[in-house]
Amino acid sequence: MEEWIPRIRRAGAATESHLGYAGAQYKSGDYERALKEVEEILKRDPGNADALMLRARIRYDRGDIDGAGEELQAAIKRDPDLAKAYLLLSFVHYEQGRVEEAIQACHQALERDDDLPNAWLTLGNLLGHKGDLPGAKKAFEQAVKRNAQLSMAHRRLARIAREEGRVDDAFRHIRACLLSEPTNPNAYMTLGDLYMGRGEYQEAVNAYRE
């Protein structure tokens, strides 16, 4: 969740205080208090992009996908370089069934900040969804390059490597996934499948038991 907490910039002391408190309340799951603080910010600055983005995230989490999209468009209009707004917009487009627009929003986020691991991960997931495995692989590789502990990207790369017959790479990625997320049952299933493919049946059983 931390990635969605708006960064505080170009703000007066009162706005800083409300943004910081709103972000903390959002992170703790207290959406009502977070919204109250956001509204205080928007009374002073109706177009504050960070406040709009946080309100969009809350609306998204509550299932108001269209409302979140409207908030994000307003935030982007105010600050066209707000990379994480485009990233969240990609989730909105995906939920609306607009995969190509979701991919475009990911690219727009990365054009503004290519050091966002979750943007690369999201792009990889979207490209994989539409069947572009080479593109997905490149995106996942960029994700783990920027965050070596991004377990989902490692798991995706392990599956791609397995499909391509690169078994050693598959093991490397799934072990990296388990280092970051040692209780992930899906990762152990993949590990078990890899052992089965090598005929190491007892190791496979041990992995499946996890």
LONUNU-699258 format. One line per 10 residues: number of its first residue (from 1); for each residue x, y, z of N, C-alpha, C. Coordinates in steps of 0.02 Angstrom, whole numbers, plus 50000, padded with zeros to 5 digits. Each point is the difference from the previous one (the first is absolute). Example, Ala and Ser with C-alpha at 12.3 -4.5 7.8 and 13.67 -1.06 7.14 Angstrom:
2
1) 50660:49716:50390:49955:50059:50000:50045:50060:50000  49982:50053:49964:50042:50059:50003:49961:50055:50037;
END
This chain:
210
1) 50041:49940:50000:49959:50060:50000:50043:50063:50000  50061:49996:50027:50039:50060:50008:50010:50037:49935  50003:49963:49945:50014:50033:49936:49946:50050:49982  49940:49991:50027:49944:50043:49980:49994:50061:50045  50037:50002:50054:49995:50058:50044:50031:50059:49963  49963:50054:49991:50025:50055:49958:50061:50033:50030  50048:50015:49958:50058:50035:50024:49981:50073:50012  50031:50031:50047:49984:50068:50019:50049:50047:49965  49974:50043:49958:50043:50045:49964:49963:50064:49986  50037:50055:49996:49972:50065:49983:49938:50016:50042;
11) 50003:49984:50064:49941:50010:50042:50017:50043:50060  49951:50038:50025:50009:50038:50061:49999:49954:50060  50014:50028:50058:50004:49959:50060:49935:49965:50016  49944:50036:49992:49935:49969:50016:49985:49942:49952  50013:50011:49937:49988:49947:49951:50045:49940:50013  50063:50014:50016:50047:49946:50016:49973:49957:50057  49977:50034:50051:49975:49965:50059:49940:49956:49982  49953:50027:49963:49940:49962:49981:50019:49942:49953  50045:50012:49953:50020:49946:49954:50034:49944:50038  50046:50018:50045:50034:49948:50038:49952:49960:50043;
21) 49954:50034:50033:49952:49965:50042:49952:49957:49958  49978:50028:49944:49955:49962:49956:50035:49937:49974  50062:50007:49981:50037:49941:49976:50008:49947:50053  50014:50022:50062:50007:49952:50054:49934:49965:50015  49945:50037:49999:49935:49971:50013:49981:49951:49944  50015:50018:49939:49987:49955:49944:50038:49935:50009  50064:50006:50016:50042:49941:50009:49974:49955:50055  49972:50030:50053:49973:49961:50056:49932:49970:49985  49969:50020:49943:49935:49974:49981:49941:50041:50025  50014:50058:50029:49946:50043:50024:49983:50050:49944;
31) 49959:49977:49953:49984:50041:49942:49960:50062:50018  49957:49995:50050:49958:50057:50017:50043:50059:50024  50047:49987:50044:50043:50054:50024:50045:50026:49944  50024:49954:49958:50041:50022:49944:49961:50047:49954  49937:49981:49986:49958:50043:49957:49987:50067:50032  49990:50001:50065:49988:50063:50035:50060:50047:49991  50060:49973:50005:50059:50041:49991:50007:50023:49927  49985:49955:49954:50003:50017:49929:49952:50058:49985  49940:49996:50028:49951:50053:49988:50025:50067:50026  50035:50000:50057:50028:50061:50027:50051:50030:49953;
41) 50041:49957:49970:50050:50023:49951:49966:50031:49940  49948:49966:49975:49967:50022:49939:49958:50064:50011  49982:50013:50061:49967:50064:50014:50048:50058:49988  50063:49989:50019:50051:50052:49992:50026:50002:49928  50006:49941:49971:50030:49994:49932:49959:49948:49961  49946:50021:49967:49955:49952:49967:50033:49956:49948  50057:50019:49975:50032:49959:49948:50063:49966:50023  50008:49993:50066:50062:49968:50025:50005:49929:49973  50051:49988:49959:50005:49936:49964:50012:49942:50048  50040:50010:50051:50014:49945:50047:49937:49981:50038;
51) 49961:50050:50021:49938:49986:50036:49950:49964:49955  49995:50022:49938:49955:49967:49952:50021:49928:49988  50066:49988:49996:50023:49931:49989:49984:49955:50059  50009:50027:50061:49984:49960:50058:49925:49986:50004  49959:50049:49984:49928:49988:50000:49982:49949:49946  50035:50002:49944:49989:49950:49948:50016:49930:50024  50055:49994:50037:50020:49935:50025:49948:49972:50049  49974:50043:50042:49949:49979:50048:49937:49977:49962  49979:50039:49950:49941:49981:49961:50012:49934:49963  50061:49992:49975:50016:49937:49966:49995:49941:50049;
61) 50029:50007:50058:49999:49946:50050:49929:49984:50021  49956:50049:49998:49930:49989:50020:49957:49975:49941  50030:49991:49943:49963:49973:49943:49969:50051:49954  50012:50064:50013:49974:50053:49957:50051:50013:49944  50002:49955:49952:50052:50002:49948:49993:50062:49956  49939:50014:49978:49989:50058:49957:50016:50065:50037  49980:50004:50063:50015:50059:50039:50075:50010:50009  50035:49945:50011:50073:50004:50006:50031:50027:49936  49974:49976:49944:50025:50024:49935:49991:50074:49991  49942:50026:50021:49987:50072:49995:50049:50040:50043;
71) 50012:49975:50061:50047:50035:50044:50070:50000:49970  50020:49944:49971:50067:49995:49971:50009:50046:49940  49948:50004:49959:50004:50046:49942:50007:50072:50024  49966:50017:50054:50007:50068:50028:50070:50011:50027  50027:49950:50034:50068:50006:50027:50051:50008:49944  49992:49961:49948:50047:50003:49943:49994:50067:49964  49940:50027:49996:49990:50065:49968:50038:50054:50039  49999:49993:50067:50035:50048:50043:50075:49989:49997  50022:49937:49999:50071:49984:50000:50013:49944:49950  50014:50017:49937:50008:49950:49947:50060:49954:50010;
81) 50045:50016:50047:50059:49959:50012:49992:49954:50061  49941:49994:50025:49988:49958:50059:49998:49926:49979  50058:49969:49999:50007:49933:49971:49954:49949:50033  49995:50002:50066:49961:49949:50034:49925:50007:49988  49979:50059:49979:49930:50008:49981:49985:49960:49937  50047:50000:49953:49991:49960:49939:50001:49926:50017  50042:49981:50047:50003:49929:50020:49933:49978:50029  49972:50039:50045:49935:49982:50028:49946:50002:49946  50007:50047:49953:49952:50003:49945:50001:49936:49958  50058:49968:49996:50004:49937:49963:49957:49946:50033;
91) 49998:50000:50067:49957:49953:50036:49927:50015:49986  49984:50065:49999:49931:50020:49986:49979:49975:49930  50042:50014:49951:49983:49978:49931:49993:49925:49996  50043:49964:50035:49995:49927:49998:49934:49976:50030  49981:50029:50056:49937:49981:50031:49940:50016:49955  50009:50050:49959:49947:50020:49953:50002:49959:49935  50047:49953:49996:50006:49957:49941:50036:50032:49942  50037:50053:50013:50036:50037:49947:50074:49985:50006  50019:49941:49976:50069:49976:50011:50051:50043:49962  49985:50017:49938:50048:50041:49962:50012:50067:50033;
101) 49947:50030:50026:50007:50064:50034:50038:49992:50065  49992:49943:50032:50038:49986:50062:50074:49995:49984  50017:49967:49945:50070:49995:49979:50028:50069:49984  49961:50039:49965:50021:50068:49983:50014:50041:50063  49956:49994:50050:50009:50037:50062:50064:49978:50036  50017:49936:49997:50063:49976:50029:50059:50032:49965  49997:50002:49934:50054:50032:49962:50006:50074:50019  49943:50032:50009:50002:50071:50018:50031:50010:50069  49987:49954:50046:50031:50003:50066:50076:49992:49994  50021:49952:49960:50071:49985:49993:50037:50054:49960;
111) 49965:50034:49956:50031:50056:49964:50019:50055:50049  49962:50006:50054:50012:50053:50049:50047:49978:50056  50000:49935:50013:50045:49973:50052:50010:49925:49985  50056:49984:49970:50012:49930:49981:50029:49959:50057  50002:50029:50060:50027:49964:50057:49945:49978:50047  49942:49984:49972:49943:49976:50040:49993:49924:49990  50024:49959:50046:49996:49928:49991:49928:49975:49989  49952:50028:50036:49931:49977:49993:49970:50019:49933  50025:50053:49970:49976:50017:49932:50024:49948:49950  50064:49979:50007:50025:49948:49956:49964:49934:50012;
121) 49987:49984:50064:49963:49939:50016:49931:50001:49970  49965:50056:50007:49933:50007:49973:50000:49995:49924  50049:50032:49969:50006:49995:49927:50011:49928:49979  50043:49965:50036:50012:49929:49983:49937:49959:50007  49962:50011:50053:49937:49962:50009:49951:50014:49944  49996:50064:49979:49953:50018:49947:50022:49971:49933  50064:50003:49986:50025:49971:49937:49991:49925:49999  50012:49968:50058:49989:49928:50004:49926:49982:49990  49957:50043:50027:49927:49989:49993:49979:49999:49927  50032:50042:49959:49981:50002:49930:50042:49953:49957;
131) 50044:49960:50031:50037:49949:49964:50068:50021:49974  50023:50059:50019:50066:50024:49978:50052:49979:50051  50021:49936:49998:50047:49975:50049:50069:50031:49995  50026:50012:49939:50066:50034:49996:49998:50069:50033  49946:50038:49986:49994:50065:50031:49992:49996:50075  49961:49950:50023:49990:49991:50071:50066:49982:50034  50038:49956:49969:50065:49980:50028:50046:50060:50009  50004:50043:49950:50042:50060:50005:49978:50045:50057  49934:50008:50006:49974:50043:50054:50015:49971:50068  49991:49934:50009:50015:49969:50064:50074:50005:50017;
141) 50042:49993:49950:50072:50007:50011:50018:50070:50023  49967:50051:49971:50011:50068:50023:49975:50009:50072  49946:49966:50017:49973:50006:50068:50049:49974:50052  50028:49940:49988:50046:49971:50050:50067:50035:49998  50017:50032:49944:50061:50039:49997:49996:50059:50049  49940:50027:50007:49990:50058:50043:49981:49980:50072  49974:49941:50008:49984:49975:50067:50009:49924:50000  50058:49978:50023:50018:49929:49998:49955:49958:50045  49961:50032:50043:49957:49963:50046:49927:49999:49977  49988:50018:49939:49931:50001:49974:49979:49929:49982;
151) 49969:49967:50047:49988:49928:49995:49956:49981:49941  49947:50039:49987:49955:49981:49946:50036:50002:49932  50044:50048:49990:50037:50004:49937:50045:49939:49993  50032:49980:50054:50043:49940:49997:49958:49938:49984  49941:49996:50029:49957:49941:49987:49978:49998:49927  49983:50059:49973:49981:50003:49930:50059:49980:49955  50060:50024:50017:50059:49983:49960:50016:49926:50005  49987:49971:50058:50012:49928:50008:49955:49960:49953  49937:50020:49995:49953:49965:49956:50019:50008:49927  50020:50061:49982:50020:50012:49930:50062:49959:49984;
161) 50049:49999:50046:50061:49962:49989:49985:49926:49992  49953:49975:50041:49981:49929:49995:49970:49986:49932  49956:50043:49977:49968:49990:49934:50052:50002:49944  50053:50039:50010:50052:50006:49949:50054:49946:50007  49993:49956:50049:50048:49947:50010:50063:50021:50036  50000:50058:50031:50058:50025:50037:49990:49982:50074  50012:49938:50015:49983:49974:50067:50042:50032:50054  50065:50009:49988:50042:50030:50051:49977:50071:50017  49981:50038:49949:49975:50068:50011:49934:49998:50039  49959:49950:49984:49936:49993:50035:50012:49988:50075;
171) 50046:49955:50016:50016:49987:50070:50028:50063:50034  50043:50036:49964:50030:50060:50029:49946:50051:50019  49953:50009:49955:49948:50049:50013:49951:49978:50054  49983:49936:50000:49951:49979:50051:50032:49999:50069  50065:49988:50004:50034:50004:50065:50005:50072:50023  50011:50045:49953:50001:50072:50017:49932:50022:50025  49948:49973:49970:49931:50015:50022:49990:49977:50072  50023:49939:50015:49989:49972:50066:50044:50034:50053  50056:50027:49980:50040:50039:50048:49963:50062:50023  49963:50030:49953:49962:50060:50017:49933:49984:50032;
181) 49972:49943:49981:49932:49982:50024:50000:49925:50017  50029:49981:50056:50011:49929:50015:49938:49959:50014  49942:50031:50005:49939:49961:50013:49952:50001:49941  50024:50020:49942:49956:50005:49941:49984:49930:49973  49938:49977:50006:49983:49932:49977:50006:49992:49925  49986:50052:49961:50006:49995:49927:50073:49990:49979  50045:50031:50037:50071:49992:49984:50022:49928:50014  49976:49971:50055:50017:49930:50014:49970:49953:49949  49941:50016:49974:49971:49959:49947:50044:50002:49938  50023:50059:49983:50045:50007:49942:50065:49962:50012;
191) 50027:50006:50061:50061:49964:50017:49989:49924:49994  49944:49977:50024:49984:49929:49994:49996:49978:49928  49968:50041:49958:49996:49983:49929:50069:49996:49968  50044:50044:50020:50068:49999:49972:50037:49937:50021  49992:49980:50064:50032:49938:50021:49970:49940:49964  49935:50000:49989:49968:49945:49963:50030:49995:49930  50010:50057:49969:50027:50001:49932:50070:49971:49997  50037:50004:50055:50068:49972:50002:50001:49929:50028  49941:49973:50017:49997:49933:50026:50021:49994:50073  50003:50056:50035:50019:50000:50071:49936:49999:50042;
201) 49971:49940:50004:49932:49994:50026:49994:50015:50074  50049:49979:50040:49996:50014:50071:50005:50075:50014  50044:50033:49964:50004:50073:50007:49935:50033:49979  49969:49973:49948:49936:50027:49978:49947:49992:50053  49997:49941:50032:49952:49987:50053:50010:50049:50057  50064:50011:50018:50015:50046:50055:49976:50071:49984  50010:50020:49938:49979:50067:49979:49924:50006:50001  49966:49948:49975:49926:50002:49998:49971:50001:50070  50034:49968:50048:49977:49999:50069:50002:50068:50033  50045:50042:49975:50006:50067:50029:49937:50041:49986;
END
